[in-house]
Amino acid sequence: MRAAEILERLVGFPTVVGTPNMGLMDYVAHYLAEHGARVTRLMGPEGDRENLFATIGDPSRPGYILSGHVDVVPAQEPEWLGDPFVLRRDGDRLIGRGACDMKGFDAAVLAAVPELAAMPLKAPVHIALSYDEEAGCRGVPHLLARLPELCAAPLGCIVGEPTGLVPVLAHKGKAALRLVASGVSGHSSRPDLGRNAIHALAPALAATVALADALKSGAQDARFAPSWSTVQIGTVAGGQALNIIPDRAEACIEARAIHGVDPRGLLAPLMDLPGVEVEWLSSYPALALGADHPLATLAADISGHGPLQAVSYGTEAGLFQQAGVPAIVCGPGDIARAHKPEEYLTGAELAAATGMVLALGRRLC
């Protein structure tokens, strides 16, 4: 089956982050099993979504992981010109939610499976598909916890986020939390008889803004743009009506950390603020792979592109590295198209990604 046809099937499953993905995983597992892959489905603790791990070749030998996520961000923008979960073609563009981020890479890997299965591989190729990456890489830690029972220690992992097939050696880490303030509701004419939750949250918001400003003059790493670690308030919610004292208010805050800085540690000043409860939402570490690492050389050879030092967004690669698996980011498409209406991948980009996967297979024969 051609990669574009597989991408059409994958896009057709509306696997929005935080929702079930069983239909898509049923399709992928059946497809892989048809071609002789060893398939393990790993249900997450949520009970309605899962990771998948498959191996082509001998799992007792060290090999390489091709990693992608199957969840996508919501597609509710009015600028979509068609159903975002029905792949649409416009010239060479393949348009649909997730086409670029990152079902395109998933489709390219799956399209290469029949040829990989026919190769005399001396080292295996593993396929790792995870859920809820868009919520802070929540799914893949459950897969990584099972990795020792699934295969020999891997030689490396290629995470196929959109990089234009340019291998990326480093990215920032991330942590996210929710701050919640509680109050006592009442009529706004008698604020003395209630407690305003938004007012209670305001010092925490001010502390976050001050922290974000202070980080600009903190540790720097010129590989990143911006070159410092960052903190931002992403959402704020609270209150029911103007004349009601709000009894609850919350803010979601994220930190993005340069290599060598703990993203959770960046948010430590917000942990003990009075009147505010803290809930951790997610975290993952930064990635840093040396330019002279064998995986960097391999990725450059099979992609046809020299490595890029760093990007400021984050991926599951940092978690693979933390688990002892060398990792690099390299996939088709442009991150600037992700999370936008009319998201697309070109047919040429999809074909090039399939070619990269097959080049990996030939290197392992």
N, C-alpha and C positions, 0 to 999 in steps of 0.2 A: 504493500500500500504506500502511495506517495506521501511525502511529509505534509503537503497541503491538505490532503484528505484527512490525515490524522489530526491536524490542527483544527480542521472544521469540526471533527467529533469532539475534541477537547473543549473548544470554545462553547460548544452547544450545551455543556454541563455548567449551570450557573453556580459555580463553587465559590460564592462570595465568602470572604474571610469570616470565620465564626459560624458557618453553616455546614450541614452535612456534605460529605464528598463521596458517599458510597457508590453512587451510580458511575461516576468517573472511574473510581478505583476498580469496580467490577469490569468495566470495559478494558482498562489497562492490564489487569491481571489476566484476563482471558486472552488478550492479544499476546502477551509475553509467554504464557504457557503454551500457546499454539506453536511458538517458535522454540520451544525447548528450554526456556529460561527457568531457573529455580526461583519461585516467587514466594515471598513471605509478607503477609499483611499484618500490620501492627496497629491494633485499635488503640486510640488515645483514651485518656481517662474520661473525656467528655461522653464517650459511648456512641457518638454518631459521626465521627470522622476518624480517619486513619492515615498512617504512613504506609508506604510500600517499599520493600527492598527486594531487588531481583539480581540474579547473578547469571552471567553467560561465561562459561568456563568452569574451572576447578576452584571452588571457594576456599580450599585449603592452601592455596598459593596466594601470596601477596599480589594484589592488583590495584585497579584504579576505580574510584567512584565518580559517576556522573550524577550530580545532584541538582534537583529542581523542585520548586514548590508548585502545587496545583491550585492554590487559592488565589483569588483575585480581589481587587478592591471593588466597592460598589460602582454601579454604572447608571446613576440616576440623573446625570447632567442632561439638560434639554438640547445640547448641541449635537447629540448623536443623530446621524442621518438615517439610521435604521436600527433594528433590534441589535443591541450590543452583544447578545448571546447567539447570534446567527452570523457566522463568518461571511463577510461580504467582500467581493473583489472589485477593485477599482484600478485597472491597469495591472501593474505588478504589486500593488498594495493588497495585503490581506488584512482586513479591518475587523476588529472585534475586541471585546474586553478580554485582556490576558494574552492577546496575540503576541505582544512584545514582552510583557512582564507576567509570567514567563513561560506560557504554554508553548510558545514558539520553540524554545530550547527543548522542552519535553517532547514535542512532536518530532523534532530533528533526531533526538536520541532514539525514539521508538521506531522511526523510519529506517534507521541503520541496523536495527536488531536482526532482520533476516540475514543480512550479509555478515554481521558479526558472528551469528550462530554458525555460519558455514566456514568460518576461519579457523585454522589450527592454532588457537590462542595458547601461548605458553604462560600467560598471566590473565586472570579473569577481568572482565569489565562488569562492574556493579552499577545498578541504577537505583538511586534513592529519590523517592518522591515524598514530599512532606506537606503538611497542612498548616494553616494559620501562620505562615511566614509574615504576612502583612500585618499581623497583630503583635509583632515583636519576636518572630521565630519561636512560637510556642510549641509547635509540633515536633520539630527535629530533635530536641533533647530526648524525647521518649525513644526515638529511633536509635540515637547514639548510645543510649543506655543498653540497648540490646545488641550493638554491633559486634562485640566479642564472640557471641554465639552464632552470628550469621556468616562470618568470614574471617580469614586470617587478617592480621593487621595490615590495613591498606597502605600502599605506597604513596597515595595522594588522592586528592579530591578536586574535581573541577566543578565549581558552582556556576551554572549557566545564566546568571543574571545578564541583562543587556549591556554589553560593553563594546559593541561593534566588532566582536571577536578579537578584541585586544586584551591579552592577559593583564589582570590587575593584581598587583602584589600586596596592596595594603588598603584597608578602609577603617573608618572610625567605628568605635563601639557605641552602644546605645543602652540607655535605661529609661524606663517610663514609670511614673507613679500617679496616683490619684489622691488629691487632698480633699477631705470632706469636713465641712463645718456644720454643726447642728445648732438650731435655734428654737425659739418658741413662737408659734404663729399668733396672730392677733390683728386687730384693726390698726391701720397705719396712723390713725389719729391718736393712738395711745401706745407709742413705742416704749413707754415706761413699763407697760404690762407684758411686753414680749421680749424676745431676744433675736436680733437680726443676724441671720446666718451669713449673709453676704458681708456685713460689716465685720463679722468674726473672721471671715476668710481673707479680707483685704490685707492684713499685715503679711500673710503668707505670700500673696501676689506681689506685694511690694518687695519682699525679701527675694523673690525669684528674679524680678527685674534687676535688682541690685547685684545679685549673683551673676546674671548674664553679662552685665556691664563689667564686672570685676574680672571675668574670665578673659576678656579681650587683651588684658595686659599680663596674663598668666603664661603658663608653658606654651611654647609654640612648636609647630612642626611644619616646615615650609612645603612638604609634599601635599598638604591638604589645603582646600579652599572652603571656608577660611582656615587659617593656619592654627587657630586655637580651638579648644573645646568650647561647646556652646550649650546653653540652656534656654528653653523657651516654654512659654505657656501656650498650649495648643488649643484647649477648649475651656470655657468657663460656663457654668450653668447654675441657675438658682432663681427662686421666686416664682409666684403664680400670677400675680397682678400687682399693679402699682400701689393699690391701697391695702395690700395684705403684707404683714411682716413676714419675710421669708424664713421658713423653718429649716431649710437645707440649701447648701450651696457647695459646689464642687469645682475643681479645676484639675485638668490633666496636664502634666508637665513632663517634658523629655529632656534628657541630656545626651549629647553626642560627643564622645571623647576621643582625642588623638591617642595614638599608640603609647602605651606606658601609663595611661591615666585610667583609673577605674571609673566607669560611667556611673555606677551606683554611688561611689564616693563623692562624685560631683554634687549629688543631691543630698548629701548628708546634712548640710545646714538646714534643710527643710524638715528634717525628721522629728525634731523635738519642739516645734513651734506650739505655743499654748492654744488650746481650743480647736485643734485640727487633728483629725485622724488620717493616717497614711495607709494606702494600699498599693503595694507594688504590682504593676501591670506586666512588665516584661523587662528582660535585659539580655544582652549578648556582648561578648568582648570584641575588641578591635582585632583586625587581621594584620599580620606582618610576615611576609615571606621574603627571604633574601633573594636578590636578583641572581645569585649564583646557585640557588637550590636546583637540584635535578628536575623538580616539577616545573619550575619557571622555564627551564630550557626546553622541556618536553612540550609545554603549552605553546611556547613561541614556535617550535618546529611544526606542530600539527595545525596551528591556526594561521601560520604565515605572517604573524605580526610580532614585533618586539614588545616587551612588557611595558606597561604604564606603572609608574611608581605608586600612585594612590588615587582613591576617590573618597568623597566625603560621605556618601550614603553607606549603609551597612547591609550585610548579607549573612546567610548561615555559615559562610566560610570561617568566620571567627570561632564558631562553636565546634566545627570540625577540628580546627587547629587546637582548641582547648582540650579536645578529646584525644589528642595525640596523632591526628591525621593531618599531614601537610596539606594546605588548601590554597587554591587560587581561584579568581573569578574570571570567567571568560564565556561569553554567550552572544547570540545574535541580537541585533537591534540597538536602539538608542534609548537610554534611560530618560531622555527628555520627552519621549512619546508616552511614557508610562503614566498611569493614573490620570489620563486625560480623555475627553471624548474623541472618538474616531482614532483610537489607539490602533497602530498597525505594525506589521512586519512585512518586508518585501519578500517576494518569492526567491529572489537572488540571495537574500540574507538567510532564508530558511535552508536553501540548498547548500550554502557555504557552511552552515552549522552541521548539517548532515555529513558533509565532506570532512569536517574536522573530527567528528566521531569515528568515521571510517578510517581516517588517518591514524587515530589512536589504536584502533584494532590492528592495522597493518604493522604498527610499531611493536605490538605485543606478540606477533607471530614468529 
